[in-house]
Amino acid sequence: MRDSQITLTVGESRHLQATDASDAAAKAVWSSSDSKIAAVSADGAVTAVAPGSCTITATLSADSTVFGNVTVTVVPAQTESPENSDEIGTTEPIPAKTEPPAAQADPTEPTYIQGILIANKTYALPKTFDPGVDPEAKAMFDKMQKAAAQEGLNIYISSGYRSYDYQVKVYNSMVKAYGKKYADEVSARPGYSEHQTGLVFDLNSIDLSFAQTKESKWVDAHAHEYGFIIRYPEGKDAITGYSYEPWHLRYLGVENATKVYNSGLTLEEYLGITSKYPD
């Protein structure tokens, strides 16, 4: 395949081609892992159907062991917001898909995309960026914690703000213990950690067992009401750059968090950006 990952808007189409120039490549059999998100025709034309992610596969008919995959991310089409409308149920506009800013290996300023501070494997934060815990995010967490407590649930912060220097220690300890490859799957390199934004809280046990608790299920359903999203959802590793973390909450504000939650997309998918280290 010429591309390993593409992003399309609902309704948009793109023709894919196998990179093998042989006659066998021309007879590739195309398939989609989820045609409800993106459908593919017999000649490799991909059509975005609904928001989400799926995999398009081309398998050579002459040899089924030879194949190629493309990850397709479908983002919502921009909708027009009726002027001066107070009608209940009016669809809120999805931010227009724009060309994301170029990533910098050693930035001097943090990156904001559509007003949202970004820290992922593509976009690093300056070493000097040192905001501490965001007071609005903490106030909204406190409010969410009280709401959960009223239902007999106990959610608490186990890890919050981390400075650049502190993340150096965290990441290096992971590399020393488990190796660089595994460390990059579960821990951020210094400057690339969301914890440095001051907008992230890790909850409770910081373990996958948290996903099976009543607290986790309540957070999944209600976090957006307080401005938070589950930043690294299950099955989205290839998009977010990190394995599933049901405990990792990112504060976006109620409006943005609700839009992302209702879209069913990760933050990367919603904004149309990548999360990949430069090397």
C-alpha positions as CSV (number, residue, x, y, z in Angstrom):
1,M,0.0,0.0,0.0
2,R,1.2,3.5,-0.7
3,D,-0.4,4.8,2.6
4,S,-0.5,3.0,6.0
5,Q,-3.1,5.4,7.5
6,I,-5.6,7.9,5.9
7,T,-8.3,10.2,7.3
8,L,-11.5,10.8,5.4
9,T,-14.6,12.9,6.1
10,V,-18.0,11.2,6.0
11,G,-19.0,11.0,2.4
12,E,-15.5,11.4,1.0
13,S,-13.9,8.8,-1.2
14,R,-10.3,7.9,-2.1
15,H,-8.9,5.2,-4.4
16,L,-6.2,3.0,-2.9
17,Q,-3.6,1.2,-4.9
18,A,-1.4,-1.8,-4.1
19,T,2.3,-0.9,-4.4
20,D,3.2,-4.2,-6.1
21,A,3.5,-3.4,-9.8
22,S,2.9,-7.0,-10.9
23,D,-0.2,-8.3,-12.7
24,A,-1.1,-10.1,-9.5
25,A,-1.5,-6.7,-7.7
26,A,-4.1,-5.7,-10.2
27,K,-6.2,-8.7,-9.1
28,A,-6.1,-7.8,-5.4
29,V,-9.2,-8.6,-3.4
30,W,-10.3,-5.7,-1.2
31,S,-12.1,-5.9,2.1
32,S,-13.1,-3.7,5.0
33,S,-13.0,-4.7,8.7
34,D,-16.2,-2.6,9.2
35,S,-18.1,-1.5,6.1
36,K,-20.4,0.5,8.3
37,I,-17.5,2.9,8.9
38,A,-15.7,2.7,5.5
39,A,-16.7,0.6,2.5
40,V,-14.3,-0.5,-0.3
41,S,-15.1,-1.4,-3.9
42,A,-13.6,-4.2,-5.9
43,D,-11.1,-1.8,-7.5
44,G,-10.0,-0.3,-4.2
45,A,-12.2,2.8,-4.0
46,V,-12.8,3.6,-0.3
47,T,-15.9,5.5,0.8
48,A,-16.2,7.0,4.3
49,V,-19.6,6.0,5.7
50,A,-19.7,6.9,9.4
51,P,-17.3,8.3,12.1
52,G,-14.8,5.7,13.5
53,S,-11.8,3.6,12.4
54,C,-11.4,0.4,10.5
55,T,-8.9,-1.5,8.4
56,I,-8.9,-1.8,4.6
57,T,-7.1,-4.9,3.4
58,A,-5.8,-5.8,-0.1
59,T,-5.0,-9.5,-0.5
60,L,-3.4,-10.8,-3.7
61,S,-5.7,-13.3,-5.3
62,A,-2.8,-15.3,-6.5
63,D,-1.2,-15.6,-3.1
64,S,-3.4,-15.0,0.0
65,T,-0.3,-14.7,2.2
66,V,0.6,-11.4,0.5
67,F,-1.5,-8.5,1.7
68,G,-1.5,-4.9,2.8
69,N,-3.4,-2.9,5.3
70,V,-4.5,0.7,5.6
71,T,-6.0,2.2,8.8
72,V,-8.9,4.4,7.8
73,T,-10.1,7.1,10.2
74,V,-13.5,8.7,9.4
75,V,-14.3,12.0,11.0
76,P,-17.7,13.7,10.9
77,A,-18.6,16.1,8.1
78,Q,-18.9,19.7,9.2
79,T,-22.5,20.7,9.8
80,E,-23.9,24.2,9.7
81,S,-25.3,25.6,12.9
82,P,-28.6,27.4,12.5
83,E,-28.2,31.1,13.3
84,N,-29.9,32.3,16.5
85,S,-31.4,28.8,17.1
86,D,-32.6,27.9,20.5
87,E,-34.3,24.7,19.5
88,I,-33.8,21.7,21.7
89,G,-31.9,18.9,19.9
90,T,-30.2,21.2,17.4
91,T,-27.1,19.5,16.1
92,E,-23.9,21.2,17.3
93,P,-21.4,21.9,14.6
94,I,-18.3,19.7,14.4
95,P,-15.1,21.7,14.0
96,A,-14.1,21.9,10.3
97,K,-11.3,19.6,9.3
98,T,-8.2,21.8,8.9
99,E,-4.6,21.0,8.1
100,P,-2.9,20.4,11.5
101,P,0.2,22.4,12.4
102,A,3.6,20.9,11.7
103,A,5.1,19.1,14.7
104,Q,8.4,20.3,16.2
105,A,10.9,18.1,17.9
106,D,11.9,20.8,20.4
107,P,9.1,23.3,20.5
108,T,9.3,26.7,22.2
109,E,5.5,27.0,22.5
110,P,2.7,24.5,23.2
111,T,0.5,23.4,20.4
112,Y,-3.2,24.2,20.3
113,I,-5.5,22.7,17.7
114,Q,-9.1,24.1,17.5
115,G,-8.4,25.7,20.9
116,I,-7.4,22.4,22.6
117,L,-3.9,21.9,24.1
118,I,-2.3,18.9,22.5
119,A,0.4,16.6,23.9
120,N,0.8,13.3,22.2
121,K,3.5,11.4,20.3
122,T,3.4,13.8,17.4
123,Y,3.1,17.1,19.3
124,A,5.6,17.7,22.2
125,L,5.4,20.4,24.9
126,P,8.3,22.7,25.6
127,K,10.7,21.6,28.4
128,T,9.9,24.9,30.2
129,F,6.1,24.4,30.1
130,D,5.3,24.1,33.8
131,P,1.7,25.1,34.5
132,G,1.0,22.8,37.5
133,V,-2.5,21.4,38.1
134,D,-5.1,23.3,36.2
135,P,-7.5,24.8,38.8
136,E,-10.6,24.5,36.7
137,A,-9.9,20.9,35.9
138,K,-9.3,20.1,39.6
139,A,-12.6,21.9,40.6
140,M,-14.5,19.9,38.0
141,F,-13.0,16.7,39.2
142,D,-14.0,17.6,42.8
143,K,-17.5,18.1,41.5
144,M,-17.5,14.8,39.7
145,Q,-16.1,13.0,42.7
146,K,-18.9,14.3,44.9
147,A,-21.5,13.2,42.3
148,A,-20.0,9.7,42.3
149,A,-19.9,9.6,46.1
150,Q,-23.7,10.3,46.2
151,E,-24.1,7.0,44.3
152,G,-21.8,5.1,46.8
153,L,-18.8,5.2,44.5
154,N,-15.2,6.2,45.4
155,I,-13.1,7.8,42.7
156,Y,-9.8,9.6,43.6
157,I,-6.7,10.9,41.9
158,S,-3.7,8.6,42.1
159,S,-1.5,10.7,39.7
160,G,-1.9,14.2,38.3
161,Y,0.5,16.8,37.1
162,R,4.1,15.8,36.2
163,S,6.8,18.2,35.2
164,Y,9.2,17.6,32.3
165,D,12.0,16.6,34.7
166,Y,9.7,14.2,36.6
167,Q,8.6,12.5,33.4
168,V,12.3,12.0,32.5
169,K,12.6,9.9,35.7
170,V,9.3,8.0,35.0
171,Y,10.2,7.2,31.4
172,N,13.8,6.2,32.0
173,S,12.7,3.9,34.8
174,M,10.3,2.2,32.4
175,V,13.0,1.8,29.8
176,K,15.4,0.3,32.3
177,A,12.8,-2.1,33.6
178,Y,11.1,-3.2,30.4
179,G,12.9,-1.9,27.4
180,K,12.3,1.0,25.1
181,K,9.6,-0.7,22.9
182,Y,7.3,-1.5,25.8
183,A,8.0,1.8,27.5
184,D,6.8,3.6,24.5
185,E,3.5,1.7,24.5
186,V,2.6,2.5,28.1
187,S,4.6,5.6,29.1
188,A,5.3,8.9,27.3
189,R,8.7,10.2,26.5
190,P,9.6,13.5,28.3
191,G,7.8,16.4,26.7
192,Y,5.2,14.2,25.1
193,S,3.2,13.4,28.3
194,E,-0.3,14.7,28.8
195,H,0.4,14.8,32.5
196,Q,2.7,17.8,31.8
197,T,-0.4,19.8,30.6
198,G,-1.9,19.8,34.2
199,L,-5.2,18.7,32.6
200,V,-4.9,14.9,33.3
201,F,-5.8,12.8,36.3
202,D,-5.1,9.0,36.7
203,L,-7.8,7.5,38.8
204,N,-7.8,4.8,41.5
205,S,-5.7,1.7,40.9
206,I,-4.0,2.7,37.6
207,D,-4.5,-0.9,36.5
208,L,-6.6,-2.6,33.9
209,S,-8.6,-4.2,36.7
210,F,-10.1,-0.7,37.2
211,A,-12.2,-1.2,34.0
212,Q,-14.2,-3.9,35.8
213,T,-15.2,-1.7,38.7
214,K,-18.5,0.2,39.2
215,E,-16.4,3.3,39.5
216,S,-14.9,2.9,36.0
217,K,-18.3,2.2,34.4
218,W,-19.8,5.3,36.1
219,V,-16.8,7.4,34.9
220,D,-17.2,6.1,31.3
221,A,-20.8,7.2,31.3
222,H,-20.5,10.5,33.1
223,A,-17.0,12.0,32.8
224,H,-18.0,14.2,29.8
225,E,-20.6,15.8,31.9
226,Y,-17.8,17.3,34.0
227,G,-15.5,18.1,31.1
228,F,-13.4,14.9,30.9
229,I,-12.8,12.2,28.3
230,I,-11.3,8.7,28.6
231,R,-8.2,9.7,26.7
232,Y,-6.9,6.2,25.6
233,P,-10.0,4.0,24.8
234,E,-9.8,0.3,24.3
235,G,-8.9,-0.9,20.8
236,K,-7.6,2.5,19.7
237,D,-3.9,1.9,20.4
238,A,-2.8,2.5,16.8
239,I,-4.5,5.9,16.8
240,T,-3.8,7.3,20.2
241,G,-0.3,5.7,20.4
242,Y,-1.0,4.2,23.8
243,S,-2.6,1.0,25.1
244,Y,-6.0,1.1,26.8
245,E,-6.0,3.2,30.0
246,P,-9.5,3.3,31.6
247,W,-8.1,5.3,34.5
248,H,-6.6,8.2,32.4
249,L,-8.9,11.2,32.2
250,R,-8.2,14.3,30.2
251,Y,-10.0,17.6,30.8
252,L,-11.3,19.4,27.8
253,G,-14.1,21.5,29.3
254,V,-17.7,20.4,29.3
255,E,-18.5,21.6,25.8
256,N,-15.6,20.0,24.0
257,A,-15.7,16.8,26.1
258,T,-19.3,16.3,25.3
259,K,-18.7,16.8,21.6
260,V,-15.9,14.3,21.6
261,Y,-17.9,11.8,23.7
262,N,-20.9,12.0,21.4
263,S,-18.8,11.6,18.3
264,G,-17.5,8.2,19.6
265,L,-14.0,9.2,18.4
266,T,-10.7,9.5,20.1
267,L,-9.2,13.1,20.4
268,E,-6.9,12.3,17.5
269,E,-9.7,11.2,15.3
270,Y,-11.9,14.1,16.3
271,L,-9.2,16.7,15.5
272,G,-7.8,14.8,12.5
273,I,-4.3,14.5,13.9
274,T,-1.7,11.7,14.3
275,S,0.1,10.5,17.4
276,K,3.5,9.0,16.3
277,Y,7.0,9.7,17.4
278,P,9.2,11.2,14.7
279,D,11.6,8.3,15.0
